[in-house]
Amino acid sequence: MHQGHVICITERTNDNRDQRPDTPRVILRFTNRKHKIALLKEWKKLKGTDVYLNEHLVKRNANIAKEARDLRKNKKIQQTWTRNCKVFIKLNGDTPEEAKVMVIRSIEELGKY
């Protein structure tokens, strides 16, 4: 493979779970993790567009991420995100010590919040 390539495969998918069937989903597979991380760091530039970036998570981590998003919607935690296929949360708090960032590795860990 030529060293200049960043994306090795693109696929279009018609996932029937999509709430907008007229909007195709595209799956990108990168030649290395460095390029994937660089793209994910640029996600803020896509705000206000119809483009969304998601990491592919194993089922266990996808479930953890969903539970964390539910906690955020219910204002139990301040923020949640994924990076390098890990789920992070930021706790509510007025001081930096109270609003610490944690990596969540199991659903049970979320039960505290």
N, C-alpha and C positions, 0 to 999 in steps of 0.2 A: 504494500500500500504506500502511496506517495505520502511523504511526511507533512505535506501542506494540508491534508484533509483533516477537518475537525469533526464532521459528522460522517459516520460510515453507513447508516441506514436510516431512512425515513419511511414511515408507514402511515397510511390513512386508515382510520377505523371508524366504523359506524356503531358505536356502543349504544345499545337500546336504552341504557340508563340515562343517557344524555337528555336533559330537559329541553334542549333546543336541537331538534333533529336536523335542521337546515344548516347547522354549524358543524363542520367536520372537525374531528380530533386528529391531531398529528402526533405521532410518537417519534422522538429523536433519540438515536443512540450515538453516543460520542465515542471518538477513538480513544480518549483518555479522560480521567476524572477532572483534570485541571481545567479543561474546556467547559465541562458541565458546570463546575463550581463558578467559573467566570460568568457564564450566562445567568445562573441563578442569582448572582450578586447584582445583576442589572435589572432585576424584576421591577424596581420602583419606576423605571422609565416607561413601563408598560401600563401604568395606572391610567385609567380613562380610556383604554382601548378594549377591544374584544379579545385580547390575547391573555391567556393565563398560563402560568408555569406551575407544574407540580412535579415533585420527585416521585419516582416509582418506589413504593414502600412494600415490604413484605406484609402479609395480612396482619400479623401481630402488631407491627408498628403503625399500620393504617388504622387499626382499632384504637390504639393509644392516642393517635393524633385526633381522631374523631371525638373521643371522650374529652380530650384537652380543649378542643374547640367548643364543646358543649359547656365546659366549665367557664370558658371565657365569655360565652354568650350570657351565662347566668352571673357574670361578674364575680366569680369565685377566684379567678386568677386574672392578672393584668394582660398577659399576652401569651401566645403559643406560636411555634414555627418548627419547621424541620430543616435540618442541614446535614448533609452527608448521611442521610437515611436515619438520623437520630431525631427524637422528639424533644423539644425544649419547652419549658414554661418559665414565665416570669411571674413571681408571686406579687400579690397586692401589697402595697406598703408605702408609707410616706417618706421613709429614709432609704438610702441605697442598701443598707443592711437588711431591711425588711423586704425589699423588692428584689431579692436575689434570683438569679437564673439557675435553673436546675435541668439536668438531663433526666428524662423519665424512661425507665426501662421496662416497666410493667404497669398494667391497669391498676394493680393493687396500690402502687405508689400514689396514684391520683386520688385514691379513697380518702386521703388525709385532707383533701381540699373540698 
